[in-house]
Amino acid sequence: WPSVNAIIQSLFFSDAFGIHHHFSGLQNYFDLLADPGFIKALIVSVTIGFMVTIPTIAAGLLVAFFVNQRQKSRLWYKSLLLCPYAVAPAVAALLWRFLCQPVRGWLTCFLNQTGIDFNYLTHVNQAFLVVILTASWQQFSYNFLFYLGALKAIPKTLLEAAILDGASGWQRFWQIIVPLISPTTFFLFVMNMIYTFFDTFGIIDVLTNGGPENNTESLIYKVYNDGFVNMDPGSSSAQSVLLMLVVTL
């Protein structure tokens, strides 16, 4: 019902409180497509999506591969590496906000001592980097867990046969392991993209509030800003419908 209601509301011009409505047809959608802010938010969302998804999938696979080789210490590694995923996005953002605080943050002090002028609240690239690092730190555990399960499900007889045939460790990895876990990789790619489009709201809200100058404002954060801050429910509903279509496709 909320999805249907959003579609209906996107077809109307509404006042700030949603009391008075005027049918607009698809005008809200046309206005969005002509709005540079919406196009910018779409680019930001896609950029964050790929810059979080691809490195975390690669890192998750690499770490899972090495942990899977362990016997006695596998449980300890798994327990430690799963901790970040148990943290809520807003709490994860708060932790990184303390680390990157422009005056007293530990990471800021270290970078300033190395000669790097670090202030993610005023530098666009640094703000992007902090958002991506925070989201990647939390999502890495999710990818690691699924890859560890996929690696454990690979029959050892296949790898043993490859060893008897003279295949090197690199050949076994690329020609046997990677093809067998490709369904898991596709699943994780989809789930990571959904995560970056939706669950990064708390990270952006705590760390940057979409700044500096709306350069880290993603689609989900723009939906919130236009709907609850700027009090434009029609445009916000249209954006939520387009966001749903983008994620679905």
QUITAMO-V742117 format. One line per field, one symbol per residue. phi: phi as a letter, one per 30 degrees, with the letter a starting at -180 (. if undefined). A space follows every 50 residues. Layout:
# QUITAMO-V742117
phi: ???
This chain:
# QUITAMO-V742117
phi: .eddddddddcbdbddcidcbbdbicdddddddccddddddddddddded dcddddddddddddddddddcdcdddddddddeeddcdeddddddddddc eeccddddddddddjcdcaddbcddddeddddddddeddedddedddddd dddddddddddddddjddddddddcbddddceddddedddddddeddcdd eddddddbhiddhidcddddddeddddccdhbddddddddddddddddd
